[in-house]
Amino acid sequence: MEDFINRALGQGGHLSKLVKGYSPRAPQILISTKVGNALLQGRHLLAEAGTGTGKSLGYLIPAAQWAVANNKTVVICTHTIPLMTQIVNEELPRVEQILKMEKKNLRYQLVKGKSHYVCNTKLEALWQETLRGANEESKIVQRIFKKVNQERIGDRTGLGFDVEDSLWNKISASSCPAITKPDSCLLEELKEKMQKSHIIVTNHAYFFSDLIMRKKTGNGSLPAYEAVIFDEAHEIEDVCCNIFEKQVDINRFETLFEYLFKRESFSALDHGTQLDLTQMRQNIEKKLDDLYTKVGRSMENNAFKLMDEKIDVGDVCQALTEFIERVRSLNIRGISDLLDRLFEGNDDLDFIGDKEKKSWGYWVTVRGRGKVTLHAAPLFPKVVLSFGLFDKVPVILTSATISTNGTFSFFAGRVGVKDYDSVMVGSPFDYENKTMIICPEDAPDPDSQEFIPYTIEALKEILMYSGGRMLVLFTSFDTMNQVAKKFQQHCIDYGYSLLTQYSGCDREKIIYQLKTDSRTIVFGCSSFWTGVDVAGNALTTLVIPKLPFPMPNEPLIQAQLELIEKAKRSSFFDFMFPKMMIKLKQGFGRLNRSIHCQGAVIILDNRIRTKRYGKMVIKSLPKCKYSGTLEDMIHILPV
Ligand code: SF4
């Protein structure tokens, strides 16, 4: 493997024949070698590589070589679409060429959720219907039909033109009503391609959904795989816990009953049986209603509440079980999917009501006019990944930010990986000369009333020095909107565009404006802390008003804190601080995306100065210039 990596990435190697001006990067070769060895020895690997290392190509090269040489399948999971696109459109074609130079043939496939693909049966029916139509929708249907039938492109983004959601929902393969699958089915084609692939690229969410199915039934929609590589691994904790979350409300059962009683084969039952089943259904619905009303009453106007004790669901679950068994005994055709879903709903309700697992969080939410939902989710991925993933295949977890305080123990403990190899390589960027961290000496306490007015005034001063090219990362939408409201007029007065993130906004459009219009300021929250990739001088100033500690008012966070405190450990040092550091490092990384980047990171949170852990925060970030005065940013901004 090491010889191959040298032939691929070394001086005068294969890559140098494909990339003009290529020169080998020692950190990238180190990552490659570690990944190659982990795969050969069947070991888990945690790999942290600073921005600019070229880590994705670094792991793809040994993964492809290992998979082709041994006829194995490696799944690569990313969190963001830009990284997934980069891997599939730029890096894997390059790796394919490298392997060709070794006379080897690499096959790879991108896989997304079913809703991203066209259902040929639905498309054909709509095409027939719209054949004579001349409106815009008919024209789009004709275009899609042509693409699918002439070029076999059935992935929504692969079509190359926009399709409105309303039309896409009519033709997407998200729900498949077929019992036997026709040869023309694109999902079947995709399945075949997956079976033959050495590398499958997908996202974290799809991988974990597949893992749930695999744990339940022994099979998933992905083919069998022999290794997994998680890129952007700092995201897997949230994604995994969300995907494994169980949620049960009344609607879930009512909708399933509705569908079931409307199925043709169900209506064909004799009158007596139908009456009998209807009575059973009414009985269940009454019990569900009583249960949810009682839970709702206990909420005392709270939007959510951790469940402190078990909920008595035994009666409802028993009635549901009897109904399912009765219907199963009737051998009715074409309803097994609905019965399975009813069974699953019952199972989830039983699981939540029981509240047995200590490492799960259980809570209730109320939305709108009394819509009560019961929830349960693992408190950390370890609960669901130790068995079913880490005990089955070697897993490589990589990111620019998974270590805290120079070790992987916090991250490894939470995801549940034991007995692993590790590698840490820094970024090749010259932070010491090109980045300045500023923590203003006059900043007030971030929880004080003065903090928002101070932030607004500080932003005005920062803008005066930076002239735009600025990203401000907030920790709450509420604070962001309050600041934006007051800062907006200042931006208008001085000819700047202030773009603020909102739910459902087009993130890529906002980032594009930051890249192309220097007089832009972007206010972002949540997802803007990761994945914003603006290289060069288009972004020179990053402002972080508050350190990104997890919000203790979220149910899962509250449940985590309770669990840690019960174990007599420090919820601050064992949870809040390391979580904050991982997110801060992600946010910090937005400034330096290439060797040409230069600028200031301004942290307005005075806890860096006043708290003992402040020094640890600075120590965990790359070594930069440091100042306590905003004005000093003029010494680092590019001219
Ligand atoms: S098998 Fe299902 S997804 Fe495939 S074409 Fe038929 S209905 Fe559509």
Boltz pocket constraint, residues with backbone or C-beta under 6 A from the ligand:
constraints:
  - pocket:
      binder: B
      contacts: [[A, 118], [A, 119], [A, 120], [A, 121], [A, 122], [A, 173], [A, 175], [A, 176], [A, 177], [A, 178], [A, 180], [A, 181], [A, 182], [A, 184], [A, 185], [A, 186], [A, 187], [A, 188]]
      max_distance: 6.0
